[in-house]
Amino acid sequence: MTPRILIIAGSDSGGGAGIQADIKTVTMLGGHAMTAITAITAQNTLGVSGVHPVPTEMVIAQIEACVADIGVDAVKIGMIGSARTALAVAEKLAELPGVPVVFDPVMVATSGATLADDATIAAFERLMDRATVVTPNIPELAALGGDARALVAAHRCAVLVKGGHVEGPVVTDRLYSADPEDPPEIEWSNPRIDTDSTHGTGCTLSSAIACGLAVEWDLPEAIRRARRFVRIAMLEAPGLGRGHGPMGHQAVRLDLNMSFFEPMLNQVTVPATDLAASERFYRLLGLTQVVRASPRYARFETEGGATFSIATDPGYTAPVVYFECGDLDVTVAYLQQQGVQFEQDPRDENWGWREARLRDPAGNSVRLYQAGEMRRYPPWRVGDA
């Protein structure tokens, strides 16, 4: 069933953050986005020029209309508009026991504009009581008291502290868990992406986490996959506007698989004898070359986001088909239980993919794998791609 995500947040007229970023994220991840708009803003990549809160009664009416008819599998909360709305939403969420809630405590826009006053921030306490996970950045955490572990203890929710505001070449996000079965602290680190297209990163991350929780990924896995979505969207940013630009949600096409057991075809490798001649041939066909490792390997991106490779390595004597899995290890374990034999169990390869290898009954080579941004955006991606 299509996961139903209820988004309670403000509108961004520039389309980079808020409801607009949320809808794009949920749609790209295969969900159905429903909205309860809390505020209308006039903004672009340079800043916010106006904010008009939606009356609390109308916010609640939107929630009730969606829940009563369509139902909801997860809730994402962003900009809340007012303290009164925050308290009313918290009460309404109490009527949805068991539904995961991702709360992004939006206080300040990327441009620096204030989006929550002191009274509204104080009312966040009630929303945190209802949340599965709260996703503050460093300044937001400071406004909430500065101690993630204290928030976990007080509200019995997990806290994901986003590290993008900390300077340095690496960005580290830390999850402080409320689940005794999880480690008390989990962290993810990746090289910082050098870009000004960071508008809507927090909105996008929290909506992607909600999508993961809606299809019953556990919280750490939902976060891991959501971070990957954000990074690829940043890499795909279209470069719009003169300030903090929007990300490229629309271009995150075949880089994530939200299912547990349905592998996704998005990569094929065929043998080549003359790499340069084959490179020229496939470029003439209109493919975009993204990797060049002469004289043995090249990778191309096709319209729609699938990739296609050519290889002169002796190991490639026939085409190899790659299926990306939502969880490679779970998929392989299931198939082994069904009697499927593997030539190679899941293993981290030096090109950044995790792979398992097997053959179909006709002897064709099949590889199951996970790659994320390493498929289209490895560090060695060619500069003119």
PyMOL commands that set and color helices and strands:
alter all, ss='L'
color gray80, all
select helices_A, chain A and resi 18-28+56-69+83-93+118-130+138-143+148-155+201-214+219-235+249-251+275-284+328-337+373-376
alter helices_A, ss='H'
color red, helices_A
select strands_A, chain A and resi 4-12+32-44+47-53+74-77+101-103+133-134+158-161+170-176+185-191+264-271+288-293+297-301+307-311+320-324+344-348+354-359+365-370
alter strands_A, ss='S'
color yellow, strands_A
deselect
rebuild
show_as cartoon
